[in-house]
Amino acid sequence: MHGPASSGWLLVALCAATGAYCLLRMRSSVEEQRRAAGGEALMGFGMAAMAVPAAVFTPPGWAWPVCALVFAGAGLHALWAARSRPHHLHHLVGAVAMVHMSLAMAGSTAGGHGHGHGGSPVPLLTGALLLYFTGYVLLTGVRLIPVAAVAGGPADAGWGDRPELAHACRLSMGIAMLAMLATM
């Protein structure tokens, strides 16, 4: 996205590590963990790719519309899954944010000038997504407090089955999403 290269690389590292942990969660013995982890891994790696500083690598113009299509598909999957599991609506909002950012990146490369909105006010969708992810980050952070006070969880829980790590993963991606939306 925009801003100093060092913050871009920190976002890349955070999102890639989160995506890798979500891949580990896909090996969980808990079916619901596996279902949610796939979409979260896609989101983490997609955000990592978007956060690579433009001075290092500028993807070809066709990459952003393809990215938007991939996340539109992920959004449709989340919408379908939300019929029986409403918590997948968060994945839908995340997919909408990724499509929005992909289209903004495609528009900026097609126009030949930098991203962002310049002196114009924050568009309505970007503002709504910023508000949503701010609330999500605060709520997820509060959810971590009671879990952190408990000593660990079940002794036989694997890395993919630890709820506090799943919450920390979601919190990290929410914070990264806020940072990326704020730099648009």
Backbone bond lengths (Angstrom), bond angles and torsions (degrees), N, CA, C in turn:
res aa  C-N    CA-C-N  psi(-1)  N-CA   C-N-CA  omega(-1)  CA-C   N-CA-C  phi
1 M - - - 1.439 - - 1.525 107.33 -
2 H 1.323 119.68 -130.89 1.461 122.19 -175.48 1.508 109.29 -119.46
3 G 1.296 114.84 170.03 1.445 119.62 177.19 1.518 110.53 104.88
4 P 1.335 116.04 -175.53 1.455 120.74 -177.49 1.530 111.64 -62.51
5 A 1.323 115.23 149.24 1.460 120.66 -179.24 1.524 111.33 -62.42
6 S 1.334 117.56 -35.38 1.468 119.36 -178.02 1.528 111.62 -63.06
7 S 1.319 118.23 -40.29 1.458 119.30 177.71 1.523 110.82 -70.52
8 G 1.322 117.11 -32.39 1.457 120.49 175.50 1.521 111.17 -62.67
9 W 1.321 116.52 -44.21 1.468 119.93 179.31 1.515 111.85 -67.69
10 L 1.338 117.07 -34.81 1.469 119.06 175.77 1.525 110.82 -64.17
11 L 1.336 117.57 -40.36 1.464 120.85 176.01 1.523 111.23 -64.43
12 V 1.336 116.93 -40.38 1.464 120.21 177.82 1.526 109.51 -59.82
13 A 1.333 116.87 -47.85 1.464 120.47 -178.66 1.524 111.82 -63.31
14 L 1.326 116.71 -44.88 1.464 121.00 -179.69 1.526 110.93 -62.09
15 C 1.316 116.68 -47.83 1.468 120.11 -176.87 1.523 112.00 -70.10
16 A 1.319 117.60 -38.27 1.467 120.15 178.53 1.529 110.67 -67.55
17 A 1.327 116.94 -41.32 1.473 119.63 177.92 1.527 110.56 -64.66
18 T 1.310 116.55 -40.02 1.465 120.60 178.03 1.526 110.15 -65.09
19 G 1.323 117.44 -43.25 1.458 120.94 177.26 1.520 111.75 -61.47
20 A 1.333 116.47 -40.47 1.467 120.06 178.64 1.528 110.85 -65.13
21 Y 1.329 116.88 -41.58 1.469 118.85 177.86 1.535 110.46 -63.98
22 C 1.314 116.89 -38.07 1.468 119.47 178.43 1.523 111.01 -63.84
23 L 1.337 117.16 -33.64 1.465 119.37 174.07 1.523 110.47 -63.27
24 L 1.332 116.92 -38.85 1.472 119.97 175.78 1.524 110.92 -63.20
25 R 1.322 116.77 -38.41 1.465 120.32 178.92 1.525 112.22 -65.14
26 M 1.314 117.10 -22.37 1.457 119.90 178.25 1.524 111.83 -68.07
27 R 1.315 117.68 -14.68 1.468 121.96 176.82 1.527 112.19 -90.98
28 S 1.305 117.49 5.15 1.452 122.83 -177.59 1.524 111.39 -61.81
29 S 1.314 115.42 153.61 1.464 120.01 175.22 1.528 111.06 -83.38
30 V 1.330 117.42 -9.54 1.460 122.81 179.01 1.534 108.19 -91.17
31 E 1.322 116.45 117.93 1.469 121.16 -174.35 1.525 112.44 -58.51
32 E 1.311 117.92 -43.12 1.468 120.95 -178.25 1.525 111.13 -64.11
33 Q 1.335 117.50 -35.79 1.472 121.09 176.04 1.526 109.73 -60.84
34 R 1.333 116.26 -44.90 1.470 120.36 -178.76 1.526 110.95 -63.28
35 R 1.325 117.01 -41.90 1.469 120.34 -178.97 1.523 111.95 -61.92
36 A 1.312 115.72 -47.24 1.467 119.55 -177.31 1.522 111.72 -71.87
37 A 1.332 116.97 -33.05 1.462 120.40 -173.58 1.524 112.97 -65.89
38 G 1.316 118.49 -32.79 1.465 120.06 -179.25 1.518 112.28 -63.42
39 G 1.323 115.87 -47.75 1.462 119.68 178.21 1.514 112.28 -64.84
40 E 1.325 116.14 -36.35 1.464 119.54 179.51 1.526 111.16 -70.78
41 A 1.346 117.69 -34.12 1.462 120.23 176.32 1.532 109.95 -65.48
42 L 1.331 116.48 -44.15 1.467 120.26 176.91 1.525 110.65 -58.43
43 M 1.325 116.23 -43.73 1.460 120.95 179.83 1.536 110.47 -63.57
44 G 1.323 117.54 -44.91 1.465 120.81 -179.19 1.518 112.48 -61.81
45 F 1.330 116.63 -47.59 1.461 119.28 -179.64 1.529 111.70 -69.74
46 G 1.323 117.44 -35.18 1.462 120.14 176.06 1.515 111.81 -63.99
47 M 1.321 116.13 -42.01 1.466 119.86 178.06 1.525 110.74 -66.57
48 A 1.337 117.00 -37.65 1.466 120.16 177.90 1.526 110.41 -62.09
49 A 1.319 116.44 -42.42 1.469 119.97 179.43 1.527 111.55 -64.97
50 M 1.323 116.59 -39.30 1.466 119.88 179.40 1.525 112.47 -69.31
51 A 1.318 117.03 -27.25 1.462 120.52 -174.88 1.524 113.48 -84.73
52 V 1.326 118.31 -8.40 1.469 119.69 178.62 1.524 108.11 -58.97
53 P 1.337 117.04 126.87 1.472 119.32 -178.71 1.529 112.15 -56.84
54 A 1.317 116.25 136.94 1.467 122.43 -177.29 1.522 111.80 -62.45
55 A 1.324 117.81 -26.25 1.462 120.47 179.07 1.528 111.05 -68.04
56 V 1.312 117.43 -23.39 1.462 121.80 -178.80 1.523 111.08 -89.43
57 F 1.335 115.74 -45.72 1.464 120.01 -176.72 1.515 109.45 -151.16
58 T 1.304 115.16 125.72 1.457 120.46 175.09 1.520 107.11 -114.33
59 P 1.342 116.93 112.33 1.458 119.48 -178.96 1.526 111.28 -63.98
60 P 1.343 116.56 155.73 1.467 118.65 176.29 1.520 110.60 -63.28
61 G 1.311 116.85 159.04 1.458 122.05 -176.16 1.520 114.41 -57.31
62 W 1.319 118.33 -30.33 1.466 121.12 -178.54 1.525 112.47 -75.12
63 A 1.323 118.71 -16.05 1.462 121.20 -174.93 1.533 112.03 -66.39
64 W 1.330 117.57 -37.81 1.463 119.82 -176.04 1.521 112.97 -69.88
65 P 1.342 119.18 -43.16 1.475 117.66 174.83 1.535 112.47 -63.52
66 V 1.335 117.48 -35.15 1.468 120.01 176.94 1.526 109.56 -64.75
67 C 1.320 115.79 -42.54 1.473 120.33 177.05 1.528 110.12 -60.27
68 A 1.313 116.86 -42.52 1.469 120.26 178.99 1.527 110.58 -62.31
69 L 1.319 117.60 -40.15 1.467 120.65 178.23 1.526 112.08 -65.48
70 V 1.326 116.19 -41.32 1.476 119.85 178.74 1.524 109.95 -60.73
71 F 1.325 117.19 -45.92 1.458 119.62 -178.30 1.523 112.50 -75.49
72 A 1.320 117.97 -25.21 1.465 119.71 172.04 1.524 108.96 -65.82
73 G 1.332 116.91 -40.65 1.466 120.64 175.20 1.515 111.78 -62.91
74 A 1.334 116.72 -41.57 1.467 120.22 177.26 1.524 110.71 -63.91
75 G 1.334 116.44 -35.83 1.462 120.33 177.46 1.514 112.02 -66.01
76 L 1.333 116.31 -41.20 1.466 119.62 176.85 1.527 111.14 -63.89
77 H 1.320 116.27 -39.47 1.474 119.95 176.69 1.526 110.37 -62.99
78 A 1.329 117.07 -43.47 1.467 120.65 178.76 1.522 111.10 -63.99
79 L 1.324 117.15 -38.65 1.456 120.65 178.07 1.531 110.27 -63.58
80 W 1.314 116.97 -41.83 1.456 121.51 178.13 1.528 110.37 -64.36
81 A 1.328 117.36 -43.92 1.467 121.62 -179.57 1.527 111.45 -67.68
82 A 1.322 117.53 -27.86 1.470 121.14 -177.85 1.523 112.20 -70.22
83 R 1.312 117.86 -14.58 1.469 119.99 177.75 1.529 110.61 -58.78
84 S 1.328 116.65 -41.28 1.465 119.81 -178.67 1.521 112.77 -106.85
85 R 1.313 117.64 -18.73 1.468 121.71 -179.13 1.529 108.61 -132.33
86 P 1.342 117.56 90.20 1.473 121.14 -172.48 1.533 115.07 -58.59
87 H 1.324 118.05 -21.96 1.468 117.96 179.93 1.528 112.35 -65.75
88 H 1.321 117.69 -12.08 1.465 120.59 176.16 1.526 111.87 -73.81
89 L 1.313 117.69 -7.80 1.463 119.97 175.03 1.528 110.77 -62.12
90 H 1.333 116.65 -30.44 1.473 120.11 176.09 1.533 109.65 -62.59
91 H 1.337 116.71 -40.67 1.462 119.59 177.73 1.523 110.78 -63.54
92 L 1.328 116.30 -35.28 1.457 120.59 176.60 1.530 110.63 -63.15
93 V 1.324 117.16 -45.07 1.472 120.77 179.02 1.532 110.07 -63.44
94 G 1.335 116.97 -40.83 1.462 120.42 176.77 1.517 111.91 -61.86
95 A 1.320 116.71 -41.40 1.467 120.64 178.61 1.531 110.62 -65.55
96 V 1.329 116.81 -39.99 1.471 120.14 176.96 1.534 109.79 -61.40
97 A 1.330 116.67 -41.34 1.469 120.12 178.52 1.527 110.96 -63.39
98 M 1.314 117.04 -40.00 1.466 120.17 179.86 1.529 111.22 -68.36
99 V 1.328 117.14 -39.97 1.463 120.24 176.54 1.532 109.25 -63.08
100 H 1.326 116.07 -44.10 1.468 121.14 179.48 1.531 111.03 -59.27
101 M 1.322 116.72 -46.05 1.469 119.58 -179.85 1.526 110.88 -68.28
102 S 1.335 117.38 -38.79 1.469 120.22 178.56 1.522 111.14 -61.82
103 L 1.327 116.42 -44.07 1.463 119.96 179.31 1.524 111.15 -66.31
104 A 1.325 116.73 -36.13 1.471 119.83 176.51 1.524 110.38 -65.17
105 M 1.323 116.63 -40.00 1.472 120.12 178.25 1.528 110.10 -67.26
106 A 1.336 117.21 -40.28 1.467 120.64 178.37 1.521 110.14 -63.32
107 G 1.324 116.81 -41.53 1.461 120.97 178.97 1.510 112.36 -65.59
108 S 1.320 116.68 -34.96 1.462 118.88 -178.63 1.517 111.17 -74.30
109 T 1.340 118.01 -34.74 1.462 118.76 178.40 1.523 110.71 -75.64
110 A 1.324 117.41 -32.26 1.469 120.04 178.68 1.520 110.92 -70.65
111 G 1.321 116.33 -34.13 1.459 120.65 -177.96 1.512 113.08 -79.53
112 G 1.348 116.53 -17.41 1.452 119.64 178.54 1.512 114.62 81.77
113 H 1.320 119.01 3.28 1.456 120.05 176.60 1.514 109.05 -125.55
114 G 1.317 116.58 174.88 1.461 121.63 -173.65 1.504 113.71 -63.58
115 H 1.328 114.48 164.02 1.458 120.36 177.99 1.512 109.46 -73.75
116 G 1.289 112.03 -175.31 1.452 117.78 174.15 1.502 110.65 96.20
117 H 1.279 113.07 -177.63 1.445 120.39 -173.32 1.522 111.04 -114.54
118 G 1.337 116.56 5.98 1.452 119.85 179.05 1.509 111.75 57.48
119 G 1.321 116.14 -131.74 1.447 120.79 -179.40 1.511 112.62 -86.48
120 S 1.338 117.43 -2.57 1.462 119.48 -178.42 1.523 110.21 -75.05
121 P 1.306 116.50 156.16 1.459 119.05 178.91 1.528 110.91 -66.96
122 V 1.316 115.70 160.32 1.452 121.02 179.19 1.526 108.26 -62.39
123 P 1.321 117.26 127.21 1.468 118.75 178.65 1.529 111.13 -58.88
124 L 1.298 115.23 155.86 1.457 122.02 -175.81 1.529 112.39 -57.47
125 L 1.331 118.09 -45.96 1.466 120.33 -179.07 1.520 111.51 -64.02
126 T 1.323 117.43 -43.06 1.462 120.30 178.41 1.529 110.08 -61.91
127 G 1.322 117.43 -43.71 1.466 120.98 178.55 1.515 112.04 -62.76
128 A 1.331 117.23 -42.16 1.467 120.76 178.75 1.525 110.75 -64.54
129 L 1.329 116.75 -40.75 1.465 120.04 178.39 1.526 111.22 -66.99
130 L 1.327 116.78 -38.78 1.474 119.63 176.30 1.528 111.08 -61.31
131 L 1.330 116.69 -43.88 1.470 120.20 177.73 1.528 111.34 -63.34
132 Y 1.327 116.79 -44.74 1.460 120.22 -179.57 1.527 110.69 -60.45
133 F 1.338 117.33 -50.21 1.460 119.43 -176.11 1.522 112.31 -70.56
134 T 1.321 118.37 -28.40 1.466 120.25 173.24 1.526 109.62 -62.93
135 G 1.325 116.77 -48.76 1.461 120.54 177.38 1.515 111.76 -61.85
136 Y 1.340 116.87 -40.76 1.459 121.06 -179.79 1.531 111.33 -63.17
137 V 1.340 116.17 -44.18 1.467 120.07 179.91 1.529 110.28 -62.91
138 L 1.328 117.04 -43.79 1.465 119.65 179.79 1.529 111.41 -64.21
139 L 1.310 117.30 -44.32 1.462 121.11 179.59 1.527 111.66 -65.01
140 T 1.316 117.02 -43.49 1.464 120.50 179.93 1.523 110.65 -66.61
141 G 1.321 117.49 -38.04 1.462 120.65 176.53 1.515 111.79 -62.17
142 V 1.322 116.72 -40.62 1.467 120.60 177.88 1.524 110.36 -66.49
143 R 1.319 117.31 -36.82 1.466 120.82 178.73 1.519 112.07 -64.43
144 L 1.315 117.35 -26.11 1.461 120.43 179.20 1.517 112.75 -73.64
145 I 1.308 117.83 -25.83 1.462 120.93 -174.94 1.533 112.37 -59.42
146 P 1.344 120.64 -54.09 1.464 118.67 -179.43 1.518 112.99 -65.84
147 V 1.327 117.80 -33.86 1.459 120.26 -179.60 1.519 109.97 -67.77
148 A 1.325 117.21 -38.87 1.457 120.51 -179.58 1.524 111.15 -68.26
149 A 1.321 117.82 -26.88 1.461 120.83 -179.90 1.523 111.57 -73.26
150 V 1.323 117.86 -23.52 1.459 121.78 177.36 1.519 107.66 -82.38
151 A 1.301 117.31 138.90 1.462 121.29 -176.17 1.525 111.00 -74.06
152 G 1.322 116.96 84.37 1.450 121.87 167.27 1.498 118.56 84.49
153 G 1.269 121.78 -51.40 1.454 123.18 -171.76 1.510 109.62 111.61
154 P 1.322 118.28 -167.67 1.449 120.55 -178.67 1.521 112.06 -59.73
155 A 1.315 116.20 140.69 1.458 120.98 -176.52 1.524 111.67 -65.97
156 D 1.328 117.97 -29.30 1.451 120.48 -177.73 1.520 113.26 -94.60
157 A 1.312 117.97 7.56 1.474 120.96 -179.58 1.516 109.64 -70.49
158 G 1.339 115.57 130.06 1.452 120.44 176.29 1.518 109.91 -80.88
159 W 1.333 115.18 176.11 1.459 119.94 -178.29 1.520 111.93 -59.79
160 G 1.309 117.54 -32.98 1.456 120.48 -177.99 1.512 114.03 -79.84
161 D 1.321 117.22 -12.33 1.465 121.25 -175.30 1.519 114.03 -105.97
162 R 1.285 118.15 7.27 1.464 121.02 -177.28 1.519 109.42 -89.56
163 P 1.343 117.66 111.59 1.471 119.66 -175.26 1.523 113.26 -63.52
164 E 1.329 117.61 -32.75 1.464 118.15 -179.40 1.524 111.38 -67.64
165 L 1.328 117.49 -32.29 1.459 119.66 177.10 1.529 110.96 -72.85
166 A 1.319 117.07 -36.73 1.468 119.78 176.05 1.528 110.27 -63.56
167 H 1.339 116.95 -41.47 1.475 119.92 177.40 1.529 110.75 -64.98
168 A 1.336 116.92 -41.07 1.466 120.10 178.53 1.525 110.87 -64.21
169 C 1.326 116.32 -36.76 1.468 121.56 177.15 1.526 109.80 -62.23
170 R 1.318 116.53 -47.70 1.469 121.04 -179.50 1.526 110.82 -66.02
171 L 1.322 116.96 -37.51 1.458 120.86 177.36 1.527 110.44 -63.03
172 S 1.324 117.18 -44.42 1.470 121.25 178.99 1.520 111.41 -60.36
173 M 1.324 116.55 -43.94 1.466 119.08 179.72 1.528 111.24 -68.61
174 G 1.323 117.14 -34.79 1.465 119.59 176.83 1.514 111.93 -64.68
175 I 1.321 116.33 -41.94 1.470 120.46 177.97 1.522 110.19 -65.03
176 A 1.324 116.54 -42.67 1.467 119.88 178.76 1.525 110.86 -63.72
177 M 1.315 116.66 -39.25 1.473 120.14 178.57 1.525 109.98 -63.45
178 L 1.323 116.63 -41.77 1.467 119.79 176.64 1.522 111.04 -58.84
179 A 1.331 116.21 -45.64 1.456 119.99 -179.02 1.526 111.02 -62.84
180 M 1.322 116.68 -41.55 1.454 119.82 -178.53 1.525 111.72 -69.40
181 L 1.316 116.79 -40.74 1.467 119.70 178.28 1.530 110.84 -66.37
182 A 1.321 116.66 -36.92 1.464 119.99 -179.08 1.531 112.15 -68.10
183 T 1.332 116.87 -25.79 1.457 119.26 -178.40 1.522 113.59 -92.69
184 M 1.330 116.85 2.31 1.474 119.32 179.92 1.514 110.30 -68.41
